[in-house]
Amino acid sequence: MLRNSLIFLAIAIVAGLLGLSGIAGVATTIAYVLFVIFLILFVISLITGRSASSGV
């Protein structure tokens, strides 16, 4: 998922440099949403990983 957000970020940067503001805006939004989802899942995995290992 982090890979997908980085790909959309790269698309947004290239589209912004080429002057395609509509595509750049959409790609930036997709990259931001995917990155936030990745961070949430990462934090959840850290929390559940620590509670499982400390209980054993």
Residue pairs with C-beta under 8 A, 6 or more apart in sequence:
1 34
1 37
1 38
1 41
2 34
2 35
2 38
4 34
5 30
5 31
5 32
5 34
5 35
5 38
6 31
7 31
8 27
8 28
8 30
8 31
8 34
9 27
9 28
9 31
11 23
11 27
11 31
12 23
12 24
12 25
12 27
12 28
12 31
13 24
15 21
15 23
15 24
15 27
16 24
